[in-house]
Amino acid sequence: MERPPEDATAPAGAPATAEAVPAPPCRPWGAWATAGLGVVIFGGHTIAQLVAAALYLALIAVLRPGADVKTLAMALPTDAVHLVFAIVVAAPVGIGLTLGAAALRRGCAIREYLALRGVPVRTLARWLGLTLAMVAVLDTLSFLLGRPIVPPWVAAVHERASPPALAALWLALAVPTPAFEEIFFRGFLLEGWRASRLGAAGAVALSSLVFAMVHLQYDAYGVLQVFAIGLLLAVARLRTGSVVLSAALHGLLNTVATLEALIGVR
C-alpha cells in the first residue's frame, strides 16, 4: 500500500495526516428561506418575460408602423415567435438567479446543491422509457374521458405559427425551458424543502404542486396532468440524484407534446 503524501506545510518531524478531513455535508436553505428565495427567483424570471414582451411589441411597432399593437398584445400568449423570444430572454435570468441563490449558501457547492450531475446511459434509458409510458397513460386517460390530447392553448399556438416559428419553439421548449424549470423546481425548491421537516415525500408533493400552479395557461385538467408530471420528475431527481436527468425527461415530454400538436393540428 502506498503511503499518503505528507503535508508540505507541516513542520519537520510532524506525523503525516492519515486521511483528509471530510468536508461537511451541504445544508441547503431552510424551508422558509427556500420559499422566499424561490419567490424572488420566479419573480425575476416573470419580470424578464414581461420585459421581453414589451421589447417584442416595440420591435413590431418599429418594423410594422401600421400594426395594431393593442391587438398584437392580446394575442401574445399564442404567438410562437413571442414565446420563443420570451423563453430565450427569461430562462437565462431564471437560471442565473437560481445559481446565485445556491451560491449564497455557505458550505454548499452549486453542483452539489442543485444536483448538477449526469447519470449512466442505462439509467437514462430506463427513465426515458418510464416517461414515455407515463405519456401513454395520460393520453389514454384523456381519450377515455373525452378530453383533447392536445390542450387548447397548445393547439392555438400551433394553428397560428409558421413552420420556422414552430421549429424555433420546439428548440426553446426542449432545451432552455427544461433547464430553468428543473434547476429551479427539482434542484433548488426540492432540495431545500427535502432537508426540512417536510421530508422527501412532502418536498416532492409541494414542489410538484407549485410546478403545476405556474402552468395556468392550461385548464384544470391540464394542471392536474402537469402535477402528475411534476411528481414523476421529482421522483426521478431523488432516485438518481440528478437534475440533468430530470431536465432530459422534461425535454422529452415537451418534444412529445410538440409532435402530438403537429400531428393533431396540422
C-alpha positions in Angstrom: 0.0 0.0 0.0 1.3 3.4 -0.9 1.8 5.9 1.8 -0.3 9.1 1.6 1.7 12.1 0.6 2.9 14.2 3.6 1.6 17.7 4.1 4.1 20.0 2.6 3.2 22.7 5.1 3.7 20.5 8.2 6.8 21.2 10.3 9.7 18.8 10.0 9.3 15.7 12.1 5.5 16.1 12.4 3.5 12.9 11.7 1.8 12.7 8.3 -2.0 13.0 8.4 -3.6 9.6 7.9 -6.6 10.8 6.0 -8.1 14.0 4.8 -10.8 15.6 7.0 -14.2 15.0 5.1 -16.0 18.2 4.0 -19.1 19.0 6.0 -22.4 17.9 4.3 -24.2 20.6 2.3 -27.0 22.1 4.3 -29.4 23.9 1.9 -31.5 26.9 2.8 -34.4 26.1 5.2 -38.0 25.7 4.1 -39.0 29.4 4.6 -35.8 30.7 3.1 -36.2 28.4 0.1 -39.7 29.6 -0.4 -38.7 33.3 -0.1 -35.8 33.0 -2.4 -38.0 31.0 -4.7 -40.4 33.9 -4.9 -37.5 36.2 -5.8 -36.2 33.9 -8.4 -39.5 33.3 -10.1 -40.4 37.0 -9.8 -37.2 37.9 -11.6 -38.0 35.3 -14.3 -41.5 36.7 -14.7 -40.2 40.3 -14.9 -37.8 39.2 -17.6 -40.7 37.7 -19.6 -42.6 41.0 -19.3 -39.6 42.9 -20.5 -39.3 40.5 -23.4 -42.9 41.1 -24.3 -42.5 44.8 -24.2 -39.4 44.7 -26.4 -41.2 42.4 -28.8 -44.1 44.7 -29.2 -41.8 47.7 -29.6 -39.9 45.9 -32.3 -43.1 45.1 -34.2 -44.2 48.8 -33.9 -40.9 49.8 -35.5 -41.0 47.2 -38.2 -44.7 47.5 -38.9 -45.8 51.1 -38.3 -49.4 50.4 -39.1 -49.8 47.4 -36.9 -52.4 47.4 -34.1 -50.2 47.0 -31.1 -53.1 46.5 -28.7 -54.5 43.6 -30.8 -51.0 42.1 -31.0 -50.6 42.4 -27.2 -53.8 40.5 -26.7 -52.5 37.7 -29.0 -49.1 37.3 -27.3 -50.0 34.1 -25.4 -50.4 32.2 -28.6 -47.7 34.0 -30.7 -45.0 31.4 -31.2 -42.3 34.0 -32.1 -43.0 35.9 -28.9 -42.9 32.7 -26.8 -39.5 31.8 -28.2 -38.2 35.4 -27.6 -39.6 35.3 -24.0 -38.0 31.9 -23.3 -34.7 32.9 -24.7 -34.6 36.1 -22.6 -36.1 34.8 -19.3 -34.6 31.4 -19.0 -31.0 32.6 -18.5 -32.3 35.1 -16.0 -34.0 32.4 -14.0 -31.1 30.1 -14.2 -28.7 32.8 -13.1 -30.8 33.8 -10.1 -31.2 30.1 -9.1 -27.4 29.6 -9.3 -26.9 32.8 -7.3 -29.3 31.7 -4.6 -27.5 28.4 -4.2 -24.1 30.1 -4.3 -25.1 32.3 -1.4 -25.4 29.3 0.9 -22.1 28.9 2.6 -20.6 25.4 2.6 -22.5 24.2 -0.4 -21.0 23.8 -3.9 -23.5 24.8 -6.6 -23.2 21.5 -8.3 -23.9 19.5 -5.1 -26.8 21.8 -4.1 -28.6 21.6 -7.4 -27.6 18.0 -8.3 -25.9 19.1 -11.5 -24.5 15.7 -12.3 -25.0 13.1 -15.1 -26.2 9.5 -14.9 -25.2 6.3 -16.7 -26.7 5.7 -20.1 -28.6 2.7 -18.8 -30.2 4.8 -16.1 -31.1 7.5 -18.6 -32.7 4.9 -21.0 -34.7 3.3 -18.2 -36.2 6.7 -17.1 -36.8 7.8 -20.7 -38.9 4.6 -21.1 -40.8 5.2 -17.9 -41.5 8.8 -19.1 -42.9 7.6 -22.4 -45.0 5.0 -20.5 -46.5 7.9 -18.4 -47.3 9.8 -21.6 -49.1 6.8 -22.9 -51.1 6.5 -19.7 -52.0 10.2 -19.6 -53.0 10.2 -23.3 -55.2 7.1 -22.8 -56.9 8.6 -19.8 -57.6 11.8 -21.8 -59.1 9.8 -24.6 -61.3 7.7 -22.3 -62.5 10.9 -20.6 -63.2 12.6 -23.9 -60.5 15.2 -23.3 -58.4 16.5 -26.2 -54.9 15.0 -26.4 -53.6 18.4 -27.5 -54.6 21.2 -24.9 -56.5 24.1 -26.5 -53.7 26.6 -25.7 -51.1 24.4 -27.4 -53.4 23.9 -30.4 -53.9 27.7 -30.7 -50.2 28.3 -30.8 -49.6 25.7 -33.5 -52.6 26.9 -35.6 -51.1 30.4 -35.9 -47.4 29.6 -36.2 -45.3 29.2 -39.4 -43.0 26.1 -39.7 -39.8 28.1 -38.9 -41.5 29.5 -35.8 -42.6 26.1 -34.7 -39.1 24.7 -35.1 -37.7 27.5 -33.0 -40.4 27.0 -30.4 -39.6 23.3 -30.2 -35.9 24.1 -29.6 -36.9 26.6 -26.9 -39.2 24.1 -25.2 -36.7 21.2 -25.5 -33.6 23.0 -24.0 -33.8 26.3 -22.1 -37.3 25.7 -20.7 -36.4 22.4 -19.0 -33.0 23.7 -18.0 -34.6 26.6 -15.9 -37.6 24.7 -14.6 -35.6 21.7 -13.5 -32.8 23.6 -11.9 -35.4 25.7 -10.1 -38.2 23.3 -9.2 -36.3 19.9 -8.9 -33.0 21.5 -8.0 -33.5 24.5 -5.7 -37.0 24.1 -4.3 -37.0 20.3 -3.9 -33.6 20.2 -2.2 -34.4 23.0 0.2 -37.8 21.5 1.2 -36.5 18.0 1.3 -33.9 18.9 4.0 -36.7 20.5 6.1 -39.4 18.9 8.2 -41.4 18.2 5.0 -39.0 15.4 4.2 -38.7 13.8 0.8 -42.4 13.0 0.3 -43.6 16.5 1.4 -41.0 18.1 -0.8 -42.0 16.1 -3.9 -45.7 16.9 -3.3 -45.1 20.6 -2.6 -42.6 21.3 -5.4 -44.9 19.5 -7.9 -47.9 21.5 -6.7 -46.0 24.8 -7.2 -44.9 23.5 -10.6 -48.4 22.8 -11.6 -49.8 26.1 -10.4 -47.4 28.2 -12.5 -48.8 26.4 -15.6 -52.2 28.2 -15.5 -52.2 28.5 -19.3 -53.9 25.1 -19.2 -57.4 24.3 -17.8 -57.9 22.4 -14.5 -57.5 19.0 -16.1 -54.2 20.1 -17.8 -52.9 21.5 -14.5 -53.6 18.1 -12.9 -51.6 16.4 -15.6 -48.7 18.8 -15.0 -48.9 17.9 -11.3 -48.6 14.2 -12.2 -45.6 15.0 -14.5 -44.0 17.0 -11.7 -44.3 14.0 -9.4 -42.5 11.8 -11.9 -39.7 14.4 -12.5 -39.3 14.9 -8.7 -39.0 11.2 -8.0 -36.6 10.7 -10.9 -34.4 13.5 -9.4 -34.4 12.0 -5.9 -33.9 8.4 -7.1 -31.0 9.3 -9.4 -29.6 12.4 -7.6 -29.5 14.2 -11.0 -31.3 17.3 -12.2 -29.6 16.7 -15.5 -31.7 13.6 -15.9 -35.0 15.3 -14.9 -34.2 18.1 -17.5 -33.7 15.4 -20.2 -37.0 13.8 -19.2 -38.7 17.2 -19.3 -37.2 17.9 -22.7 -38.6 14.6 -23.9 -42.0 15.4 -22.6 -42.1 18.8 -24.3 -40.9 17.2 -27.6 -43.6 14.6 -27.5 -46.2 17.3 -26.8 -44.9 19.2 -29.8 -45.1 16.2 -32.1 -48.7 15.5 -30.9 -49.6 19.1 -31.6 -48.1 18.9 -35.1 -50.0 15.7 -35.9 -53.3 16.8 -34.3 -53.3 20.4 -35.6 -51.5 20.2 -38.9 
